[in-house]
Amino acid sequence: MSKNKHMNYSSKPTGNSTKPLVIITLTVIVLLIALFIFSNMASNKNQPSTVFQEPPSLVNQPVLGNDDAPVTLIEFGDYKCPSCKAWSNVVYPQLQKEYIDTGKLKFAYINVLFHEQESVLAALAGEAVFAQDPQAFWMFHKALYEAQPQANHDGLWITEEKILEVVKTAAPTIDLTKLKEDLKNQEVASRVKIDNELVQKFGVKQTPTVMINGTVLENPFDINMIKELIDKEIGDKQ
Ligand code: CA
């Protein structure tokens, strides 16, 4: 009995020698799965996913740029979302320079509430600022993305105090006392509700979601695809 036990123990090193093989096999499986996911992402990358015949109504929504611009790009965004901050830093400036400032493109923003209370508070603040001064909204919009921390963006950072601080600095025309009241105003809340209904209606599943004249892009960071679509829409309208 004790001999067997000993033999069992002594056989252990042989058992251990299979470990590297298991690790190699698992690594290969993980790599294959990663490759599969990556190739799927890459193949989707250059295709617009969904086309809506009738884009969302932009009544009471912030719209930047020339009223007569032939193309409208809508960002469905969430101030709590790091990809939205990245999009506004990387993609937006190129669009602004090439298309918005030259009168070819209108840019609109619709709130998405994927991060619960903080998203709701930021959205209410945006609507309240917009109601007081539509132009000041865009200063608020830029400044709130800038205020999003690079690290630990999941931690609580969108607070009433933070909102007031951002608005005070970035949009000094805004009456802060009124803004504070408006965060509890039913009319302002109804504007956020409308945005949320649009998110449902247009099946927004990720932020940012970018829609160009009704076409939702699979990859909102594909600047070449965005430009291609805008140019095509401009051509179609001429
Ligand atoms: Ca809105």
Boltz pocket constraint, residues with backbone or C-beta under 6 A from the ligand:
constraints:
  - pocket:
      binder: B
      contacts: [[A, 60], [A, 61], [A, 62], [A, 109], [A, 110], [A, 111], [A, 127], [A, 191], [A, 192], [A, 195]]
      max_distance: 6.0
